[in-house]
Amino acid sequence: MARFYVLLGPPGAGKGTQAKVIAEKYGLVHISSGDLFRENLKNETELGKLAQGYMARGELVPDDVTIAMVRDRISRPDCKKGALLDGFPRTPAQADALAAMLKEFDSKVELVPLIDVPAEELIERLSGRWTCRKEGHVFHQKFNPPQKAGICDIDGSELYQRDDDKRETVENRIKVYTAQTAPLIEYYSSRNLLVKIDGQKSIDEVTKDLLTAIEKA
Ligand code: AP5
C-alpha cells in the first residue's frame, strides 16, 4: 500500500529542509503546496495569479483551489508508492479532503510528525533563509550556510530570498498558522497520528528523530 506522511509545523520550522532528505531516503515524492504555488507563479498560470496576493500577504490560498491543486498532484503515477506532504493540509477542511482523496486510492495518512519550534526562533530562521531557484533547496546564512555565498551547494543555481520572508509577512504567517493550522494538532492527535518532534535541535538531529518516528509507526 502507498505510504503518505504529513509534515506539520509553523512557517520556518524546517518542513522543507527535512522533507527533501526523508523523501529521498524512502523513495517518496515530496509534495510541497508552497512550491506548487511558486511554480505556478513563475509560469504565470491563472492559479499562480490567483495565489499571488494571498501569498504576498501571508494568508492562506482558499481551500477549494488548494485542494484541487494537491489532488491533481497526488493523482499522478509517481505517487503510487506514496508521498511526503509538506505544507498541506493547513486547515481541517483540507485534512478532511486529504483523507477522502487517499481513501479513493485505498490509502491513508500513516503519520503526522509535528516539527515544533517557538515563534521567536521562526523569525530568525526565515529572515536568514536562502532558497535555490532551481529545486528549492534551502540554506541559512547562520545555521546552514552554503559553501559559496549565493550559490546552491547541490545544483549550483542562484540562491534568493523569498518575498514572503519579510518580517511583517512572517509575523502574519505565524498568526495565520496559529489561527487556522494549529487546530490540526488536535485533529491528528485525536486520530493517534501525531508525533511531536523537537525542531530546535540541529538539522541532522531533527532528521534522526523523524526517521526514528517513521520507523516506529
Ligand atoms: P510554504 O512555502 O508552505 O511556507 P511555510 O509553511 O510558511 O513554510 P516555509 O517553507 O516557510 O518553512 P519550512 O517549514 O519549510 O522551513 P525550511 O525548511 O525552509 O507556503 C507559502 C505560502 O503559500 C503560504 O503562506 C500560503 O499563502 C500558500 N500556501 C501553501 N500551502 C498552502 C495550503 N495548504 N493552503 C493554503 N495556502 C497555502 O527552514 C527555514 C529556515 O530555517 C531555512 O533557512 C533552514 O536552513 C533553517 N533551518 C531548518 N531547520 C533548522 C534547524 N533544525 N536549526 C536551524 N535552522 C534550521
Boltz pocket constraint, residues with backbone or C-beta under 6 A from the ligand:
constraints:
  - pocket:
      binder: B
      contacts: [[A, 9], [A, 10], [A, 11], [A, 12], [A, 13], [A, 14], [A, 15], [A, 16], [A, 17], [A, 18], [A, 32], [A, 33], [A, 34], [A, 35], [A, 37], [A, 51], [A, 54], [A, 55], [A, 56], [A, 58], [A, 59], [A, 60], [A, 61], [A, 62], [A, 66], [A, 86], [A, 87], [A, 88], [A, 89], [A, 90], [A, 94], [A, 125], [A, 126], [A, 128], [A, 129], [A, 130], [A, 138], [A, 139], [A, 140], [A, 141], [A, 143], [A, 144], [A, 164], [A, 173], [A, 199], [A, 200], [A, 201], [A, 202], [A, 203], [A, 206]]
      max_distance: 6.0
